[in-house]
């Protein structure tokens, strides 16, 4: 919890019109200020539906600041998520575009 709390505490759900929850892979989206957080139960290459242009993909990073490679393929977000150092979900943060 210490590692991923930034994407959980003092956040609210990200509107489904921006990015929706997923069961395969397990994914939930939150928001705090101008940052969107993806709480993800997967690593490796992950593809998730998102609204094009809403997230600044160049800003994608883990809570410790490690960059995460992110790109857009049509209406899908494509991430290269590193294997977590501890068991549990990974949190990836993105700056939201206005």
DAWOJO-V389916 format. One record per residue. OMEGA is omega in whole degrees, 0 to 359 (* if undefined). Layout:
[[OMEGA] [OMEGA]]
//
This chain:
[[180] [183] [189] [185] [182] [181] [185] [184] [179] [176] [173] [180] [173] [180] [181] [178] [178] [179] [185] [174] [181] [175] [180] [0] [179] [182] [175] [182] [175] [180] [172] [183] [181] [179] [173] [179] [174] [175] [195] [178] [180] [172] [187] [178] [182] [178] [181] [177] [175] [174] [183] [173] [183] [183] [174] [186] [179] [182] [186] [186] [173] [180] [179] [178] [178] [179] [175] [179] [181] [176] [180] [176] [186] [179] [179] [171] [179] [182] [169] [188] [178] [177] [181] [179] [176] [181] [177] [183] [177] [174] [176] [179] [179] [169] [179] [176] [180] [*]]
//
